[in-house]
Amino acid sequence: MKVLALILAGGRGSRLDILSENRVKPSVPFAGKFRIIDFTLSNCSNSGIYNIAILTQYLPFSLNEHIGSGRPWDLDRRDSKVTLLQPHSDWYNGTADAVRKNIHYIEQSEPELVLILSGDHIYKMDYRKMIQQHIDTQADLTIGCKIIDPKEAFRFGMLEADTNNLISRFEEKPKHTTSELASMGIYVFNTDVLLSQLRNNQLPDLDFGKHIIPEMIKHHPVYSYRFNDYWKDVGTYDSYLHANLELIETVDKIPLDMYDPFWKIYTKSEELPAVKIGSKAIIRQALLSNGSIVAGTVERSVLSPGVIVHPFAKVTGSVLLNNVEVKPGAILENVIIDKHTVIGENAMVGFGGDMTPNIDQPELLTSGITVLGKRLLVPKNMVIGRNCRIFQSADLEHVPEHIIHSGSTIK
């Protein structure tokens, strides 16, 4: 069965505003050395799906550079390829519109089935099992689904299905529902059905959840495929930090096994030396990536490639992206720091008991996480509180008294 995988990777990731200031959400680093999209690409490779197109849109440069020819995922072989598709003129207006604007590519590929995936979720899944169920049930569309807490239903497409997995009802992001079955944004379409749906619907903002799926349920056999393993949307600062820190749990508690030799997560790796640990370093529950140097204390944290933690510095409950440097005596707690930022001597970031929500964007930061952008220089002895957003362009040298109070945004 000839399958074409289309990965939707054009979302801005607005709730990760600082991390997605210069990159799309699927390109955001995760778990030290990886990017979020690595999980979807690795799932394809491990599932034997090598004909892949990635639909990009906003700020595609970081993603394009990361994927390149697709070699890390074994996608540069004679019988495989990865293609990056960008809008030719108009922006994509909805998930289905993104696919509709690339109908010509689907036709040229001549697949029997089209597997539509999101590039911004963390999970390991063998797509062959879902495809096989799709064939066995003679479905026109199969939707990957997972049971969730109904309180989270407002973030997902929610559906109802019988004991044979035939879907009878679908509602996109309802405010209230009794259903526990959520769409994962993973679809298997018969190609002719997909093309027909895209051609016959002239809505400019065409979306699978809002338009295509509810209409198909009325006239086509649409089935759910239930997925029971780990799957997470890391689209908020809280979920991003929590998902990273989950990976440092002990083997019996870890929700996502990154060390499974039979289902590897592949990525484009930098050529960096081994991790270096100083004689007085203290490390408890941490992921340390290649090129990191730790001479201070690191607890319950994830360090990306090239991070340096100097003597007497302390990092707790945090995620530091590539080449962050923490100078001697600095203390970081519950922070996310983007690449190439330097924390000056004896600075304190994520400090104090004041949990004032972020004043500009309270829906983004309320739990005490402070987020710093790329290439910042945090001055010596500066104190930064909780729930702060500090963007790449910020000039911290001229902040009065070198104090940034909890809930502040600095641009």
N, C-alpha and C positions, 0 to 999 in steps of 0.2 A: 504494500500500500504506500503510494507516494505521498509524503507529508511535507507541507511547507509551514514553517513556524514563523509567525510575525510577532515580534516583541515590541510592545508599545513603550517607548522610552522618552517621550517628549514632555512629560509633566514638569512644571516648575518646582513643585515641592514647597509651596508657599509657607507651610507651617514649620519648615526647617529653614527659615528665612536667611540666617547668616550662612549656614552650611550650603545653601543653594543659591547664594548671591552670585557666584561665578561658575556654577555647574548645575546640571540637571540632577534630580533626585537619584536616578539609578547610578549616577557616577559618584555619589557621596561615599567616601571610605567607610568601611565597616569591619569590625573584628580584627583590627590591626592592619594586615597587609592586603585585605580584599576591598572590592567595591560592591555595592548592593547588587548591581546587575550580574556579577559573577555567579550568583546562585542560580539565576534563571538560565544563563548560558551553560553552566556546568550540568544542570538538569537535562538540557537538550543533548549535550555531548554524551552524558552517561546513559541517556535513553536511546541513543543511536539515531538522533535527529540532527542531520548535518546541513540541511538546506534552510538557512535562517536569514530573515531580513529584519533589521532593527529600524523602527520608525522614530526618528529624532525630530526635534523642533527647536526648543529654546536652548541657547548656550551649548551647542553640540560639541564644541572643540575638545573639551576634556574627555568626553565619552569616545569621540572618534580616535583620539590619540591612544586611549587605553585599549580599545578593541583592535585597532589596526587590521591586520590580515586575519585575525582570529586564531593565530597559531597556538596560544596557550590552551585553547579549548578544542584543539585538534580540528579546526575548521578551515585549514589552509591546504587540505588534501585535494587530490585530483577529482574525487567524487563528492566534494563538499565545498560550501562557500558561505560567507557571511557578507551581507550587503547592507550598507547604511543608506536609508531613504529619507531625504529631507523634503519639506514642502517646496514645490516649484514656484508657487506664487502666493496663494492665500494660505494663512495659518490653518492648522487642523482645528475644526470646531466640533469636538466630541470624539469619543473613541471609535465609533463606526465611521465617522467622516474621515478620520485618519486612514482607515483601511480603504474607504471608497476612493480617496485621492490616489491610491496606489493599485487600483484595479488592473491596470495594464501590466504591472509586475506579476500579479497573481496569474493572469492569463498566460504570460510568457513562461512561467514556471510549470504550468499544467499539472498542478497537484490534484490528487483525488480528495484529500482532506486538508483543511487549513486549521492549524493550531494557533490560537491567539493567546498571547501571554502578556503579563505585566512585567516590566523590568525593575520594579521597586518593592519586591517582597522577599523576605528571608525564609527559605524552606528548601527541603530536599524531596523531590517527587519524581517517580518513574512515570513519565507520560505515556509509555507503552500500555500500561494497565488501563488508563482512561480511554485511550484510543481503541483498545480491544473491546471494552464495554460498549463504546459507541458503535462499533461494527456489529457486535452480538445483538444489541437491542434494535438495530436498524434505525437509529435516531438520525434526525436531520441536524440536530444540535445537542451537544452534551456540555453541561456546565459543571466545572469543578466547584465543590461546595464543602463547607466546614461548619460544624456546630459551634456557635458562639453564645456569649451572654446576651440575651435580648436587650439589655441596657445599652449595648454597643450597636444596635441595629441601625441607628441613624447614620452610621458611617458606611453601610453596605447595602447591596441589593439582597433582599430577603425573599425566600421562596418556600413553597410548600410542595411536597412530593409524596406519592403513595409508596407502599412497600416494594413496588417494582421500580422505584426511582423515577416514575413518570411525573413530570412537574405539572401542577394544575394552576399555580398562582405565582406571580412574581411582582414585587414592589420595590422600586428603587429608593433606598435611603428613607424608610418610613420613620415618622416621629414616634409612633407606637405600633407594636406588633406582638403577637404571641408566638411567632415563628422563631426557631433557634437556628435555622439553616441559612447560612450566608453564602453568597457567591464570592468566589476567590478571584474573579476576573480572569478565569482560565476557560477558554471555549474551544471545543472541537466542532467544526462545521463541515458538512459536505460542501465541496467547493461550488457546485452548481447552485445550491440553495443560498449560500452566502452571496454569490454574485447577483443572484436574482433579488435578494433583499436590498442590497446596496443600490442597484440600478432603479428599482421601483419606488424608492423612497427619496423624495426631493427635499426633505427638510435640510436646511443649511447646517444646523447644529446636531447632526445625527449621532445618536449615542446608543450603544448596545443595551445598557441597563434601562434607559428611559424609553426607548422606542422599539428597537429590533426584537428584543427578547419577549416583552409583553405581547406583541403582535404575533410572534411566531407560535407562542403557546396556544393561541386560539386555533391555529390551522396546521401545525406541524407536530410531529413527535419530538418533544424536547425532554431530555432526561438529565438527572443530577448524577454526578460521580462524587461519592463521599470520601473525603480525605481526612484521616484521623490523626495524622502526625503533626509535628511542629510547623506552624505557619504564622508569620507575623508581618504586619504592615508597620514599618518604622517611620511613619510620616509625621511624628511629633517629637519634640525634644525628649519628653518623658519616655516614649516607647523606644526611641533610638538609644538613649543611655541605658535603659533597663535591658534591652535586648543584647547590647554589648556586654554588660556586666553579668548577664545570665551565663555567658560562655566561660566564666572563670570558676563556676561551681565545680564540686567534686564529680568524678565520673558517674557516680550513681544518681546524681541530681541534674546533670547537664541536660537541657531540653533538646539541644541540637548537636549531634556528634560530628565535630569537624575533623575527627581523626579516623574516620571509617575508610580503610584502604580500598573498599569495594565501591565507594561512592565519593570520589574526591571532589573538592571544590578547587577549581582552577582559576588562575589569575595571571596577569602580567606582573612579574616580580622585578623589583629593582636589584641590580647587582651590588649588594652591600655586604660588609663583613658580618661575622657572627655577633650575637649579643655579648656585651662585656659587663661583668658585675664587679663592682669595687669591693675592697676588703672590708669596708664598714657598711656596705649596703644592707638594707632590710627589705625583703620582698615577701609579701603574703598575698596569695590569690591574685594572680596577675597574668595577662597575656603580654609577652614582650616580643616585638617583631625584630626582624633582621636589622642590624646596624644600630640598635639601641645601646646606650651606655647608662648604667644605673650605679650611682655612687651614694645616693641618698636612700629615702624610704618610699616604697611604692606599695600601696595596699588597695585591694579590690579595684584595680584599674586596668585599662587597656592602653598599651603604648604602641603606636604605629612605627613604621620604619624610620630610623634616624633620630629618634627622640633621645634627648640627653637630660638626665636628672642629676644635678651636681650634689656634692656632699652637703649634708644638713638640710637639704630640701626635702619636702614631704608631699606626696601626691596620694589622695584618697578618693575613692568612689568616682573616678574621672576617666574621660576618654581624651587622649592627646593624639592628634593627627601628625602626619609626617613632619619630621625635623623641628618639632617644638623643643625649645630649650628652657629648662627651669634652673635658674641660677641658685647659688648657695643660699640657704636659709629661707627660700620662698616656700609658701604653704598653699596648696591647692586642694579644695574640697568640693566635690559635686559639681565639676565643671566639664565643659566640652570646649576644646580649643582647636581651632583650625590650623592649617599648615604654616610653618616658618615663623610662628610667633615666639617671642622671647619674653620670659617672665623675669623681671629684674630681681636683684638680691633682696631678700627679706620681704618681698611683696607678699600680700595675702589676697587670694582670689577665692570667692565663695565663702566669705567670712561672716561670722556673727549669727545671732538668733533672730534678726529682723527678717521675716518672711513676706514682706510686702510684695504682692504680685507685680509683675512688670507693668508700669504705669501706661505705657503706650500700647502694649499688646498683652493684656492680662490673660487672654485665652491661650497664649503660647507658653508662658512661664509663671507657674504658681507654686511649684513644689520645692523651690530652692535651688534649681539648676541655674548656673551662670554660663553664658556662651560668649566666646571671644572669636573674632574673625581672623582672617589670614594676615600674616606679616605685621602684626602689631608689636610694639615695644612697650611693655608695661614697666614704668619707671621703678627704680629702686625704692623700697619702703611703701609703695602704693598699697592702699586697702580698697578692695572691690567687694561689695556685698553680694547678696543672693538675688536670684531672678533678674539678673542684669543681661542686657544685650549690647555688645560692643562690636560695632561693625569695622570692617577692614580699613575704612577711610578715617577712623577716629584718631585725633591727635591727643594722646593721653599725657603728654609732657606738660601741657598747660592747664590740666584739671586743677581747680583750686584745692590746696592743701593735700593734693594727691589722694583724695578720698572720693570714691564713687558709691553712693548710697544704694541700698537694696531697692530693686524695682526700676532702676535707671536704664535708659537707652542712650548710647553715645554713638553718633554717626559722624 
